Amino acid sequence: MIKIYKTDIKSNEFNEINDYEIGAWIDMVNPSDEEIKEVCEKLSIQEDFIRYSLDSEEKARIDYEEDDDTVLFIMDVPIKETEENHEIYTTMPFGMIVVRDDYIITVSLKELDILKDFSINKVKGFATYKKSRFILQVMYKNSSSYLTYLKLINRETESAEDRLKNSMKNKELLKLLDLEKSLVYFITSLRANEAVMERTIKIKNIKLYEDDEDILEDAIIENKQAIEMSKIYKDILDSTMDAYSSIISNNLNEVMKLLTSITIIISIPTLIASLWGMNVEVPFEIAKYGFWILCAIAFVVTAATIALLNKKGLLGK
């Protein structure tokens, strides 16, 4: 899907247009091969820059072609997707291409929340012909979106912990593992994004004005804050997982102790009955109340064993 937007440089009106006019923003979402070829032919750029942005394994980086004055920014953006019937937080690459001083292209595999406000012209100071500022504003929005997703992850972590306090279910433990994995993805992507933002200042093709530098600085600060929050949440989650692993292991030990004690208690009457069931002469064999005497002996020995095991704390809390 391709959508083209343009801010009129005179009236500053923002509209969706149909032609590839100079100063336009071309938004490409999961484009087909035909759409990629069309854009490349119209704008005279290489297909590689667009295809790099559509590679789910592509890392955040900056690339540029000095011959045609085209710069590619690839950033990692946070997303929430469904995997094997459960939702996980992860990241995916998102490309921004500055084509000379004429166009800016955004490329992604899915529609992104960080671009929605731009597409309806709800971002202060946004104009499609201010390409450098547009890139920095997107970087800032992206860094802020990580903070939003981190708050969601923290909320889900607390919810899973509350459920685990009442019942040690594998489902909740697996949920915590997924959240921990998401935080690892976030930390890796945020560090890569930080390197891209810091390198942006050094790109000669990108003209930065004083206000633009402030936006970039704010984006870097937000990104650093997101990295710190990710680390803190991951440390908390690691500690929580270790604690629950210890609790589960301890509970298992308690169950095994209890079962072992029960086995010992049950074996005492069985042993006595087995000894007196042999085809040899035994005490109380001909006694009138022999059976009840043996029952009393079994009861006394069993009670004494229970008392001993309980004193040693082998019958639970």
KEZA-716989 format. One record per residue: x, y, z of N, C-alpha, C in turn. Coordinates in steps of 0.02 Angstrom, whole numbers, plus 50000, padded with zeros to 5 digits. Layout:
BEGIN
XYZXYZXYZ...
***
This chain:
BEGIN
500424994150000500005000050000500455006350000500265011049958500635017349954500155023149965500355027750009499985033950018500485039750012500265045149980500695050849969500385056950002500785060450043500545066450077501005072250061500715078250064501125084150050500865090250089501325093950116501165100250148501345105850100500855109950083500985115450036501445120550070501985122350036502495126650066502245133850075501735135850038501465142650044500895142950094500395138750085499805138950129499895134650191500385130150190500525125450244499935120550255499535119650203498985114750207499255107750194499005103050232499225096050227498675091950194498855088250141498355084250105498665077850080498235072950068498445066850034498365068049959498885066549921498885067749848498995061249811498955061649745499015055649703499665055449663499995061149655500605061449614501225061949658501785060149628502435060449662502725067449654502455072149693502675079049688503275080349733503695084949713504275086849753504045089649820504375087449874504175089549941503665084949974503505079349940502995074749965503295069450011502855066550051503025060850094502675054750065503065049650047502785043450021502805038150076502225035950098502175030950151502025024150120502475019450128502405012750098502325007650154501765004050153501634998850202501574992150167502054987750181502074981050150501944981550074502334985350038502214986449966502344980149925501994979549870502114974049824502714975549780502944970649743503524971649698503364977049646502744977149622502554982149572502574989149602502344989849664502354996349696503064998749709503494994049728504204995849739504524998349675504404994749621504694996649557504425003449534503785004449545503465010849526503805016749561503875016149627504175021549666504905022749645505275017349635505975017949616506065021249548505615019649502505655022649435505465030049437504945031549476504705038549480505215043049514505555040349565506005044349605506745043349587506875038649543507555037049521508015035049579507795029949616508195027349671508265019749663508715016849702508815009649700508285005949740508114999949717507614995949753507884993449819508544992649824508844989749884508654993449947508635000149944508485004050004507795002450031507325001349985506644999650007506614992450033506954988049998506924980950018507294979750084507824983550097508164982850161507674984150219507254989150210506774991050263506234985750273506144981450225505624976250229505904969550253506554969350267506864963350293506784963150369506404958250393506254957950465506884956850508507434954550477508054953350514508544959250509508344964450473508804970150463508924973850528509554975950539509744979450599509704987050589509604990650644509574997950640510255000750617510235005050568510865007850540510695013650494511235016950470511165022250421511585020250360511295021150301511645019750239511495025350190511955026750147511825032150098512225030950034511945033749981512255033649915512465040749897513105041849893513355048549878513205050549806513165045449762513055046949691512385050349679511845047749711511185050749700510925054449762511375055549811511195059649871510585056849906510575050349919510015047049952510255043950018509885045150071510085042650138509535038050165509745032250190509275027450219509385027050295508845028050332508845027050405508425020850420508715016050454508325010350477508315010350553507715010550581507615010550653507215004350672507285002250735506864996950761506285000050800505674997850783505085000450817504754994950857504474996550915504134991450956503444989750929503274983450930502614981250907502354975750953501714974550950501404969150987501094964450936501284958150938501024953450889500834946850923500444942750886500224936350912500664930750886500894926550932501314920850914501084914750952500864909650914500614903450945500074904750997499584908650976498984910051017499114914251080499694917551083499804922151139500184928251113500064933851146500344940251123501034941351153501494943851112502164945451136502364952351110502824955451146503094961851124503764960651090503854963651033504474962850997504624969250957505104968850913505274974750872505324972750798505264977650755505354976350684505674982450652506024981550596506364987250563505874991850529506064998150526505655003350494506135008050458506015009150393506475013050353506225020050337506685024850338506545031750315507085033450264506865035450206507325036850151507255044050130507805047750134507815054650110508095054550039507675056249991507865056149921508065063149899508715064149895508985070849879508675075949926508455081549900508105086449942507385086949918507145081349887506495081549853505945077649890506105071649913505585067349941505835064050006505355061650044505515057250100505045051250096505325045350105504945039050100504975035550167504415032950191504415028650249504185021650227504525016550251504395009650229504335005150291503805001250294503714996650350503304990550327503364985150365502984979050350502264979650373502144983750425501474984650453501344992050464500714993750471500545000650489500795002150560501105007850568501425009550631501035015050667500975014150733500635019250773501005025850773501675025550769502065031750773501955036350713501675033650659501555037750599500835040250593500395037650636499695039450630499575046950640499905049850691499805057050704500075061250647500605058850614500885062550557500395062250498500095056550487499645055750429499005059850435498835061850497498245066250506498465073250527499105074750521499385081350533499235083850604499375079450653499255081150723499905082250762500465082850726501115083850758501335091150748501475094450804501655101450801502315102450763502305107250716502905108850678503065104050621502605099450607502725094550554502535097350486502965096250438502835097950368503245093150325502945090750272503285085650231503915088350197503935094950186504535097750153505105098850202504965098350267505495098750318505715091550333506105088850287506275081750291506705079950351507195084050366507635082650423507235082750488506805087750495506395088250556505915082350561505635080350504505175074650503505515068350530506135067150507506505061250530506625061550605506825067350630506955068150701506325067550743505775070150716505125069550752504915062150756505035058450703504875051350703505315047750754505955049550756506405046550806506165047750877505945053950889505695055650955505065051650971504605051250923503985047450933504145040050946504635037550910504825030550918505105029250988505545033651011505825032951078505275033251131504805037651122504245038351169503805032151168503725029151109503305023151105503605017351144504265017051147504585011751188504385012551261504375018751285504185019951354503465017751367503035018951318502335016751325502275009151328502645005851284502634998451284502944995651347503454998951373503774996551435503284996951494502875002151495502375002651548501864996951542501684995151480501224989551470501534982951493502184982151477502534976051498502554975651574502694981251607502724981351680502044979651710501524982251679500844980951704500674973451696500854970551639500714963451629501134959051676501754961351691502174957751737501854957551807501614963251830501294963551896500654959251897500284959251842499674955251838499844947751842500364945751806500574938651806500824936651875501174941151909501424939751977500854938752026500334942952019499754942352063499414935552054499364933351991499054926751979499494921052004500154922052000500614916852024500584915952100500414921352135500384920852208499824916152230499304915652189498744911252206498814904252176499154903752119499214897252087499834897052044500264892052056500884891352017500734887651952500484891251902500324888151839500864889451787500964884551743501464885351691501304891151645500654892451635500444897851590500724904551613500694905851678500934912251704501694912651702502024907151715502754907051711502994908151640502644905151592502814906151521502684913351500502174916351530502034923451516502614927851538502884926351597503454930151623504074929051579504154923051554504714921651509504654925651444504044926051418503924929951357504084937351369503874939951426504004946951442504754948251451505094943451481505824944151488506164944251420505924939951375506204939751307506064946351271505474949151282505294955551251505764961151274505944961151338506394966251364507094965551334507304959451321507954958451288507934961351218507384960151181507304963051114507334970751118506974973451166506934980751173507624983751188507994980751234508644983451252509114983351192509114977851155509544977251095509364982451043508714983251030508474987950980508604995251001508494996651064508595003551089509325005651083509775001051097510485002651091510675003951018510394999950973510525000950901510225007650878509625009250901509305015650884509725021550910510005020750969510415026050998511015027550954511325022250928511905023150884511705026750820511105025150794510855028550733510745035950747510425037650803510275044650819510905048650830511385045650863512015049250875512405050350811512335045750765512685046350701512345051350654511695052650666511315057150623511645064050620511925066250676512235072850678512825073350629513145067750615513745067750574513605067050499512975065550481512805064550411512775071350375513195072150326513235078550290512605080050250512275074650226511675075650184511075078150223511105077650290510545079750332510695086450363510305091550345510405098250372510005099050436510355100650490510025101550555510065108850576509485111550596509455118250623509415117850699509415123650731509435123750804508845120050835508245121250809507655117750835507695110250822507975108450764508045101350747508515097850796509055101250814509535098350862509215097150930508745101650949508385100751012507945094551010507615093550953507185087650945507615081250949508185081350915508635075650915508885074250986509055079451022509295078651091508755075651135508135078051126507575075351164507465067951147507535066251083507445059351061507975054851093508595057151095509135053251125509015052351200508785057751234508635057251305508075052251318507545052551278506985047751285507235040651274507675039851224507935033251209508355030551267508775034851296509185032751353508745030951413508215034751422507745033251477507415026451466507235025151403506935018651386507425012951399508065014051383508575008851396508625007451471508645012751511508705011951583508085008451612507495010351588506885007151612506874999751593507094998151532507124991251510507584987151554508164990051571508634986551614508344985351683508024990551711507724989851778507174984551777506724984851728506184979951724506454972951714506984972351674507284965751662507594962951726507944967351763508254965151827507714962851876507164966751879506604964851923506304958251902506214957451836505924951351810506384945351822507034946351813507514940951827507474938851900507454943751945507404942252017506754938652033506214940952001505564937752012505574930451989505854929351929505884922551903506314918051947506874920751972507304916852017506934915152082506554920152107506184919052169505654913652160505284914052104504764909052093505064902152078505654901952048505984895552037506174892352104506414896452150506584893952217505964891652254505414895552247504794893652280504524887052254504534886352187504294880152156504724874252178505384875252178505844869952200505724868152273505614873152315505484871952386504824868352396504314870352358503654866952362503714859652342504114858452290504214851552267504554847452321505054850452354505404846952408504924845352465504484850052481503994848952535503524843252518503304843052455502854837752433503204830952437503834830752414504214824552416504324822152488504464826852533504554824952604503904822052632503354825352616502704823052642502544816152615502644815152550502494808652520502934803152549503574804852561504034799952591503804798152661503604803252700503364801952769502734797752769502284799252723501664795352718501824788052701502304787052656502504780352636502774776452696503184779852737503464776552797502904774752845502424779352855501874778052902501444772252879501294772052814500874766652787501244759952790501894760052784502274753752781502294750252849502194753752905502244750652972501694745452982501044747252975500524742052982500614736352931500824738152871500934733052819501484728152840502024730752869502574726552891502344721852947501984724652996501754720453052501284715053028500814716952983500344712052956500704706652916501234708552881501614703752841501974698752886502274701152940502634696752986502164691653019501574693953041501114689453073500704685253023500814686452960500464682452910500884676652884501484675752910501924670252887501694663552918501874658152885501694651352908502204648752959502314652553011502764650653066502414652653131502664649853186502374651653250502564658753269502074662553289502184669553308501804670953372502004676153410501634677953471500904679653456500484678353504499764679653500499404675453447499744670153424499454666053370498804662753393498804660653457498214657153481497834661353532498044667553542497714671853591497014673553566496544674153616495854675653598495794682453565496174687353590496134694153562496784695953524497074690953493497704692053457497664697253402497124696953365497044701753309497034708953335496644709953389496574716753416497224719153449497584714253478498224716053508498714718553455498724714953398499154716953343498954723753315498294724853310498054731353287498274736953334498254735453400498464740453448499214741853443499604736553434500324737453425500474741653363500134739953307500234743753245500044751053253499484752153291499254758953302499754762953344500014759753397500484763253441501134764853404501394759953367502024761053330501924766453276501354766153243501204771153190501134778153220500784778553278500694785053311501374787853333501794783453360502464785653382502874788153322502814784653266503174786753206502924793453181502254794353182501964800753161502214806453205502224805153270502454810353317503184812053305503604807053291504304808153278504414812053213504054810153161504114813553097503874820753102503334821853139503064828553148503554832953187503874830053238504364833753277504954836053235505134831953186505694833653142505474837953082504824839653080504574843953027504514840652959504394834152960504354830452896503644829152874503164832052909502454831352889502154837852868502574842152840502324848552815502384853852868502094859652852502154865452897501744864452961
***
